[in-house]
Amino acid sequence: MTVERGGAPAPLLLRGADRAAFVVAFVERLRSAGVGAGLTETDDFVRALGVSPPTSRETLYWTARIALLRRQEDLIPFDRVFSAVFDDTPPLPLTRAAERAARQGEANVPVRGGGDRSTVHGGGLPWATLPAAGAVDETESGQDQLRLPELRASGLAALAERPFEELDAGQTALLGEALKQALTRWPTRRSRRHAADPAGRRVALRPTIAGARRTGWEAVTIVRERPVRRPRRVVMLCDVSESMRPQAAAYLQLMRAFATVGEAEVFAFATTLTRLTPALRQSSARAAIEQATTAVGDRFGGTRIASNLTALLDSHHGNALRGAIAVVASDGWDSEPAERMTMAMRRLRRRAYAIMWLNPRAGAPGFRPDVAAMAAAAPFCDALLPAATFADLIEVVHRVGDPASAVGPRGTSLRGA
C-alpha cells in the first residue's frame, strides 16, 4: 500500500488486476504497432509492476517505458499505443476471465473507425528525449508516408519491387535505412598475422616450443593457429549523368550504406569525379544527402566513364583500389571511345580484387551488354548485376558481403549468375 505525503493511502491504478494478463495484452498491442518488445522486456515490466505498483497514469507510463523500450525509434509508436489504451479505446483485459471473453468476441467486434486493429492513435504524453521525435503528422495527403518503426516486412517487400522513379524522397530514405540493416556481413581478406585456434591447420612453432620447455623438450601440446582476417575495402563509383537521373537518389543511399557501415570509399561521376566519402559518413542522413548533392556540381549532364576511372586510378585515392571490391553503378552510356574504356578497365582489373558492375537495365528480358562502353567493360567484370529496384540493391549488398558469391574466376563475366 502506497502512502501519500498527507498520510492517506494512494489508490493503486491496477488494484485487483492480473498483472501478467495486462502486460501480455499491452505488449501484443505494442508489437502490432512495430515496437520491438521481447520476452525479456515483458518479464521486466511484470517484475517492475510487482516491485512498484503504479499509483497514477504517469507512474505507469514511465514504468512501462523504462521496462519495455530499448530503441529511440520506438518512442513514437509507444506513446501512440499508451495514449490509445488509456484514453480513447476499450480498456485492456485486466483479468484472465476478461481476456478469454475478449478473445472470444474479437471476431465479432468492429474495429474503431473501420481501420486496421493494429493501428492506434493518440498523443500528448510527456517527452524526456530529443525534440526530433515528434508526433506523426496524420494529415498528409497523397501517398502513405511510411515511418521506419512501422516499416514491416510486407511493406518493405512491396516498396522494394517498385521502380525508383515511383518512390518519393521519404520512401527512398526509409529503404536506404533498410540497406544499412541488410549489410550485416562485410567482405574480409587474409592478413599476414595469425591467431591461436585449436581448429587451425598451421602449427604455431613458437608457442609449441615454449610449451615443450616444461615437458623435457617433448612437444606434448601442439598449438595451432589460423590467419587473421581483416575487412576488405569496397570502392563504389556511381554514375549521376542525365541517363541515370531516376536511379541517382537510390544509388546515393547504397553509397551511404557502404560508407557508414564498413570501410568503403565512394565517388560520384558524370563528366568529372567527386569523392563523397566524408559527406556520406555523417550521422544525419538528411545532412549527408544534402551535402553530397551540393558537392556534385556536374550531375545530370554528360558521361565520361573511362576518363573518370582513369582519373581515380591516377589519383592518390587509387591506392584504395588495391585488393578492394570495386562496384561501378552505370548504364554504360559513355561519350568516349570504347578503346579508352578497355584500357581503363584493364588497369582496374589488375588493381582490384573483384569488379561488380550494376546496370539498371540488366534485369530487362533479353538484355545484352551491346552498348559500346558496356561491351568493352563486361569482359573485365566478375559480376554484372541488375539494379533497377531496391530488391536488386539488397541483393547487391548480400553479394558484396559474401565474396564466394560475388567473385568468380579472374577475367570472366558472371552477368548476374
N, C-alpha and C positions, 0 to 999 in steps of 0.2 A: 504494500500500500504506500503510495507516494504522498508526502505531506507538503502542503504549500507553506509559504512563509507565515501566514497568519495562524497556522496550526490546524486548519481544516484539511481533510484528505482530498487530494485532487482526483477526479474520476478518471479511470483508465479508458482509453479510446477503444480498445478491443476486449473489454471485460467479457468473459464467458465465451469468447470465440476460440475456435480451433486454430491455433497459430500456424500449424503446418498446412492446413487446408487453405487458409488465407494466403500464405506465402506462395504455395504452388499455383493457385489461380492467378495471383498477381504477376508471378514470373512468366506464366504462359502468355498473359496479355502483353508483357514486355517483349517477349520473343517474337510474337506476331507483328510487333511494330519495328523489329530489327535490332533490338538491344541484345548484345551477346552475354546474357546471364547464364552461367552454367550451374552444375550441381554444387560446386564449391561455394559460389556466391549465394545460392539458395540456402545452403546449410548455415552460412554465416548470418544471413538475415534471420532465420529461425532462432539461432542462438542469441542474437542481439535483442530480439523481442523478449526472450526469456530473461536475459540479464537486466534489461532496462525497458520495462513495459511503457509504451508511449502514453503520454497524458494529454497530448494535443496533436492536431493535424501537422503542425510544423515539426514537432519532435519525430513523428512517424516519417515525415518526408526525409529528414536528414538521416535518420537511421537506415531507411531503405536506400537512399542514395549512396551512403558510405559503404554499405554492405554489398550492394549489387553492381555498382558501376566500376569499370576498370579502364574505360576509354573515354576520351573527351567527346568524340563524335556521338556517344550515346546520351549525352545530356539532353538534347532537344527532344528525342522521342520519349525519354524517361519522363520529362516534365509533362509532355502531352498525355501520356498514359496515366500518370498520377492524377493530373487535373481531371481527366475524364472519369476516372474511377470514383473520385471523391466529390465531384461537382455535378456533372450532368448526365451520368449513365446509371443504370441499375447497379446496386452495390454488389461487390463480390460475395460469393457464398462463404460465410464465416464458420459454418459447422459442416460436419460430414453429411447430415441429412439434407441440408440446403444444397450442398454440392451435387448430391445424387439427383435431387429434384431439378436442378438447373441443367444437368446433362440430359435428363430425360425429356425436358421441354425445349431443348435448344433448337431442335429441328423445326418446331412449330412457332418459335418466337421470331417475328420480323426484325430485321436489323434496323436500328435507329437511323432515320434519314434515307433508308433504302440503299446505303452504300455497303462496302465491304465490312465484315465484322471485325477484321483486324485493324481497320482504320479508326483512329481516335483523334479527338480534337480537344483543345483546351490550352490554357496557359496561365500566366500571372503568378507563377511561383518565384520565390527569391532566387537570385543568382549570386554565386561567390566565385566565379571564374571569369574568363576573358569575355569582354563585351561582344566579340565577334560571333559568339554562339548565340545569335538572336533567334527570335521566334520565326517560324516559317511563314512566308507570305503566301496565303492561300487564295489570293485574289488575282494571281497571274492568269493571263489569257493565253490562248494558243496551245502549243503542245505542252504535255505534262512535263514539269521540271522535276526530274528525279533527284533526290538527295542521297548522299553517299550512305548514311545508315540504313536507308530504305532500299538500296540497290541490291535486291536479292538475285539469286542465280537465274531465275526465269527472266527477270527484267534485263539483266546483263546479256543473256543469250539473245534476247530479241533485238537489243541495240547493236550487239556485236556483228550481226549479219547484215546490217543496213549499210549502204554505201556512205562514204564520208560526207558527200555533199548534202545528204539528208539529215545530218546531225547538226544541232545548234552548238553554240560555244559551251554551254553548261554540260550538255551530254558528252561532248568531246573531252572536257576536263575530267568528268567522272570516270570515263573509260580510260583516261590516262592514269588515274589512280589504280584502276584495275590492272593495267600493265605493270605498274610497280609491284603490286601484290603478287602477280603471276611470276615475277622474276625472283623465284626462290632459290634457284641454282645459278652459280656463276662458273664459267669455264676456268679450269686450272691448268697449270703447266708444271712439269717436273723440274725441281731446282737441284742444285748441287749438294745441298745439305741433306743429312739423314737423321732420323729419329728412331729410338728404340721401339721395336714392335715384335712381340712373340711370334706373330704370323709372317714376319718379313722373310724374304728369300736370302738376303745377304747377311753374312756373318759379320758382326761388329768386332773387329780384331782387338782394338784397344780395350774395350770393356771385358772381352773374353779373357785376354791375357792378364788383365788386372785381377780378375776373379781367380785365375789359376794360381796366383801367388799364394793364396790361402789354402790351396789343396796340393802342395808339393809340385807345382807347375803342371798339374794334370787338369786339362780343361773339362772339368766336370759339368759346369754350366755353360752352355753356348748362348751367347747374347746375339740376338738378331735385330736387324734394323730395316727400315724402309725409306725410300726417298720422300722428302718433304715437298708437298705441292703448294705452289703459290698461285694467287689469282692471275689469270691471263688478261691482258688488256684487250679491250674492244674499242675499235675506232669506227665511227659511223659518219658517213658523208651523205647529206640529204640534198636532193635537187629541189630548189624552190623557184624554178622558172615558171613561165606562164602556163606551160602544158601540165605542170604539177600543182596548179593552184588548188584543186579540190582536195588533194592529199596533204598539202603542206602543214596544216594545223595538226592533223593526226600524227604525221611523222615527227613533228616537233614534240609531241607527247612521248613518243617512243624514245627520242633522243634524251629527253629529260629523265625518263626511267633509267636508261643506261647510265647517265651522268650522276644520278643521285644514289643509286643502289650499289654500284660497283665501280671498278677502276676503268673508266672509259674517257675517251676524247671524242667530241662531237663537232662537226663542221657543217655549215650550210654553203651552198654554192649555186650561182646562176652564171653570171659572167666572171665573177671573182669569188675567192674563197674567204669565208668568215668563220673564225673559231668562236663557238658558243658555249664551251665548257664552263667558264666562270659564271656566265649569266644563268645557265640552266641548273646550276648546283645550289641556287638559293633555296632557302626553306619555304618561302612563299611561292606557291605555284603561279599565282597571278603576276607577281612582280617578275618572276623568271621569264614567263612567256612575253610580257610586255618589253622587258629589256632585250630579249633575244630578237623580237620582231623589230625593235628600233635599230639593233646592231646590223641587221641585214638590209643594206640600202639598195641592193640591186635585185630584190625579189620580184617575181612575176615579170621578168624580162627575157632576154635570150639565154642560151645554154652553151657552155663550153666545158664539157665534161673532161676531155683529155687534158686541156690546159690546167684545169684545177687539180686534177690528180697529179700532174707533173709538178705543179706549184707546191702541193703538200709534200711530195717526195723530196723536193729540193730544199724545203724549209727545215728549221731545227725541230719542228714538230714531226717531221718524217721519221725520226727515230722511234716515235711511239708505235710505228707500224711494225717494228721488228718483232717477230714472233706473235703478233696480235691477230685477232679475228677482225678483218675489215668488212664492214657492212656498207654497201652502196645502195642507196634508195633513189632510183631514177627510172623513167620510162625509156631511156635510151635515145631520145631525140636530141641530136647534137648538131651544131652548126659547123663542126670541124671535120676534116677528112678522117676516114676510118683508120688510115695508117697511123695517125697520131694516137688514136685510142689503143691500137695494138701495141705501140711502143710503151705507152703509159701502163697498160695492164701487165705487160711482160715484166716491167720493173716492180710493180706492185706484187706480182706473183712470187718474185724472188725474195721479197722482203717480208711479206705477211705469212702467217701460219695457215690461214684459210681466208677465202673471199666468198662472201654471200651477197648476192645481188637481189634486191627487192624491186619488183616491177608491178605496178598496179594493174597492168593488163595481162600478166602472166596467167591469171586464173580463167581467162576467157576461153570458151571452147575453140579448139583449133589454133590456139596461139602458137606462133613460131617466132623466134628472135631474128626476124628478117630485116629489121631496120639496120642501117649500115653500122652505126656505133654499137648497137646491141649485139649484132652478129660478130663484130670484132672482139667484144668483151666476153662473150659466152664461153669460148674455149678455155679461158683462164679462171673461170668461176668454179667453186666447189658446189655451189647450190644456187639455183635460180628460182626464187620463191614468189608466189603471188602475194600482193599486199594491197588489196582493194577494200578490205573491211578490217574492223578491229579483231575479228576472229583470226584473220590472217596474221595480224601483228602479234597476237598472243602465241600463235604457232611459231612465229619467228623467235619470240622470247624463249620458248621451250627449245628450239633448235640451237640457239646460242648457248643456253645453259647446259646442253648435252652435246659435248664435242663428238661423241660417237655417231650421232645422227646428223650433225651439222657439217661434218667434214668427210669428204670422200677421197678417193685416190688423187694424188697430185696431178694437176693438169687436166682433170676431167670435169665435165659439166653434169651435175646430177639433175638439173632442171626440174626441181620440185619433188624428186624422189625421196 
